[in-house]
Amino acid sequence: SSELTQDPAVSVALGQTVRITCQGDSLRNYYASWYQQKPGQAPVLVIYGKNNRPSGIPDRFSGSSSGNTASLTITGAQAEDEADYYCNSRDSSGNHVLFGGGTKLTVL
Amino acid sequence: QVQLQQWGAGLLKPSETLSLTCAVYGGSFSDYYWNWIRQPPGKGLEWIGEINHSGSTTYNPSLKSRVTISVDTSKNQFSLKLTSVTAADTAVYYCAGAIFGVVIGYYYYYMDVWGKGTTVTVSS
C-alpha cells in the first residue's frame, strides 16, 4: 500500500498524555518522521528516526513504532502543542514520499 | 544551519505554468534530497516531487505528467515547474530538504529544513 493513515482529530486535557498514530505498510521498513504545523506556518520536524528530537523540541515529544504503526506521544500536553501533526516516510518501494492525512490535536 | 529561501509568481491564470525556485544557504547541498510539497487551503500536505544533487527525480504519480523539478548545483538552487494549472492547484507551496538513510536494516527519511512557503492562487 502507498498510504499513511492518521486519525483526523484527537483531543487531550491540559497536562495529560496523548498518542497520535500513523499506519502504513512502509512503516514496517521505515521510521516515520513527525511534523507539527500551526496555522499560517510551515511544518516543523518534531521526531525523526527511531526516537530523535531536533534541537529545540521539548522532551515531552517522543516517537515509537510497532509493526505497521508509528506513534507520536506527547507526555504532559501544553496549550502550545495544539496544532496539526503529520507523519511522513517513503513508500515500501522507496520510490515515492508519503504524508499522512494529518491529525488535528486539540488541547482542552 | 541550512536555510531555504523560495520565490515565484503567486497569481496565475488557468493553463499557465507555475514556476518556483528554492535557494539553499549553509550546510552541504549534496547531503539532502530536495522536495516540493503543497498544501491546498484547509487541507493536508501533498508531496509533489523530489530531486537529489545529481539530478535524479521522482514525482507524485498523480502530478507526474505536469511536473518538472530541476537543480542548479552551481547556485545551490532547485526549481519546480507545474504546467497547465487549474484552480485545483491553488495552494501554499513549500520547498524542503530531506535526509535519507538506513541504520541496522531500517530506513529513515525526514525533512528537517523547510522554506516559509509561497501562496499560489490560480484564478481567471
Interface residues (C-beta under 8 A of the other chain):
Chain A: N29 Y30 Y31 S33 Y35 Q37 A42 P43 V44 L45 Y48 G49 K50 P54 D84 Y86 N88 S89 R90 G94 N95 H96 V97 L98 F99 G100 G101 G102
Chain B: N35 I37 G44 L45 E46 W47 E50 T58 N60 P61 Y94 A98 I99 F100 V103 Y106 Y107 Y108 Y109 Y110 M111 D112 W114 G115 K116 G117
